[in-house]
Amino acid sequence: MTEEHLPATAGQPPTPEAIMQLGMGYWASKTLLSAVELGVFTVLAEAPDLDGDALREKLGLHARSATDFFDALVALGMLEREDGRYRNTQDTELFLDRAKPTYVGGMLEMSNARLYGFWGSLTEGLQTGEVQNEAKGGGEDFFAAIYADQDRLAQFAGAMTAISAGAGQAIAAAFPWGDYKTVIDIGCAEGALPVQIALAHDHISGGGFDLPPLEPVFDAHVARFGLGDRLRFTGGDFFADPLPEADVLVMGHILHDWGLDEKRLLLKKAYDALPDGGALIVYDAIIDDDRRGNAFGLLMSLNMLIETTGGFDYTGADCCGWMQEAGFRDTRVEHLGGPDSMVVGIK
Ligand SMILES: C[S@@+](CC[C@H](N)C(=O)[O-])C[C@H]1O[C@@H](n2cnc3c(N)ncnc32)[C@H](O)[C@@H]1O
């Protein structure tokens, strides 16, 4: 390569390191996903400072690669090792021990069990525009396929809680709940969002609306927090039925599941169900308006290609525009943390 072909990166010669790291990133990703599947962090939370043999035996692993597996997790910053004994890091102890309420591994469990394999046909999805999950080849609709099996239903609902509990806490803190009395989370899954709002605001009641099979997991999750007297489940289909009425309606990870016509229909139905002055909160990994900053939001949109027939993620400007078309008079976008933002529309 001649000198004029070299990009001027702060006087340093270019290296392929970042390219290779990204390209081979699935090695690290799958190592973590298998560790979550095997319960490495839960075992070490119960019995910290196990040596390699004891840890291997507890996990039922073959001797051949166990040490490489544990030490790779050390090198990836997911375990600590001292004098040959392994323990969780501060983060994995808090977030990847299944026994703790702070566990976020639900999303990783679902990624491991379902998405990891389905993403293997991303190229085909990009070429055909066709869904690549259980519904591939004209099978059942995504939610029908998942909910036909109780274990998959529970795994999916747990994954939703893992990706939504943090956003729920941020929305509990950022939104002026003092001005409102009732909230219904539309497409609530286990109800992670209303639980966080109700925990933070004693005066708020309401609940969640979702397809009927979600009722038992919603009730169990709400009961875990002792909120059964304030949060109730309403079963229904948000396309076929009117939406329940409340001062505030929330749609988290709902709009991105659907094509533009369905997105517009859901926003219109939310508008119709709200009183004057009521609010709709939409939250997702909302893409920055310039579509170059929020990589997670853009990858989430590719995940919608894998998972749905017409879904896609969208920018804050897109969502404000659709809300205004539905009739909302004020709209605003607020960043919540990490890749997540909310769009608020006031009727
Ligand atoms: C991606 S999940 C989001 C769950 C939750 N809002 C969250 O962010 O954690 C989408 C939810 O929409 C629900 N859903 C899908 N189709 C529905 C329909 N036609 N009527 C009501 N809910 C539906 C699903 O059951 C699921 O709980």
Ligand as a Chemical Component Dictionary entry (heavy atoms), coordinates in Angstrom:
data_LIG
# 
_chem_comp.id                   LIG 
_chem_comp.type                 NON-POLYMER 
_chem_comp.pdbx_formal_charge   0 
_chem_comp.three_letter_code    LIG 
# 
loop_
_chem_comp_atom.comp_id 
_chem_comp_atom.atom_id 
_chem_comp_atom.alt_atom_id 
_chem_comp_atom.type_symbol 
_chem_comp_atom.charge 
_chem_comp_atom.model_Cartn_x 
_chem_comp_atom.model_Cartn_y 
_chem_comp_atom.model_Cartn_z 
_chem_comp_atom.pdbx_ordinal 
LIG C1  C1  C 0  -41.383 -7.486  22.885 1  
LIG S1  S1  S 1  -42.570 -7.838  24.107 2  
LIG C2  C2  C 0  -42.463 -6.434  25.166 3  
LIG C3  C3  C 0  -42.861 -6.713  26.585 4  
LIG C4  C4  C 0  -42.745 -5.537  27.568 5  
LIG N1  N1  N 0  -43.506 -4.386  27.160 6  
LIG C5  C5  C 0  -41.297 -5.155  27.725 7  
LIG O1  O1  O 0  -40.842 -4.210  27.100 8  
LIG O2  O2  O -1 -40.599 -5.825  28.500 9  
LIG C6  C6  C 0  -44.075 -7.577  23.228 10 
LIG C7  C7  C 0  -45.306 -7.893  24.041 11 
LIG O3  O3  O 0  -46.463 -7.606  23.246 12 
LIG C8  C8  C 0  -47.414 -8.624  23.499 13 
LIG N2  N2  N 0  -48.333 -8.746  22.360 14 
LIG C9  C9  C 0  -48.035 -9.197  21.124 15 
LIG N3  N3  N 0  -49.121 -9.167  20.337 16 
LIG C10 C10 C 0  -50.137 -8.697  21.101 17 
LIG C11 C11 C 0  -51.504 -8.435  20.854 18 
LIG N4  N4  N 0  -52.042 -8.661  19.652 19 
LIG N5  N5  N 0  -52.245 -7.946  21.863 20 
LIG C12 C12 C 0  -51.715 -7.725  23.091 21 
LIG N6  N6  N 0  -50.399 -7.927  23.378 22 
LIG C13 C13 C 0  -49.632 -8.436  22.392 23 
LIG C14 C14 C 0  -46.583 -9.857  23.687 24 
LIG O4  O4  O 0  -47.307 -10.879 24.345 25 
LIG C15 C15 C 0  -45.404 -9.329  24.478 26 
LIG O5  O5  O 0  -45.608 -9.406  25.857 27 
# 
loop_
_chem_comp_bond.comp_id 
_chem_comp_bond.atom_id_1 
_chem_comp_bond.atom_id_2 
_chem_comp_bond.value_order 
_chem_comp_bond.pdbx_ordinal 
LIG C1  S1  SING 1  
LIG S1  C2  SING 2  
LIG S1  C6  SING 3  
LIG C2  C3  SING 4  
LIG C3  C4  SING 5  
LIG C4  N1  SING 6  
LIG C4  C5  SING 7  
LIG C5  O1  DOUB 8  
LIG C5  O2  SING 9  
LIG C6  C7  SING 10 
LIG C7  O3  SING 11 
LIG C7  C15 SING 12 
LIG O3  C8  SING 13 
LIG C8  N2  SING 14 
LIG C8  C14 SING 15 
LIG N2  C9  SING 16 
LIG N2  C13 SING 17 
LIG C9  N3  DOUB 18 
LIG N3  C10 SING 19 
LIG C10 C11 SING 20 
LIG C10 C13 DOUB 21 
LIG C11 N4  SING 22 
LIG C11 N5  DOUB 23 
LIG N5  C12 SING 24 
LIG C12 N6  DOUB 25 
LIG N6  C13 SING 26 
LIG C14 O4  SING 27 
LIG C14 C15 SING 28 
LIG C15 O5  SING 29 
# 
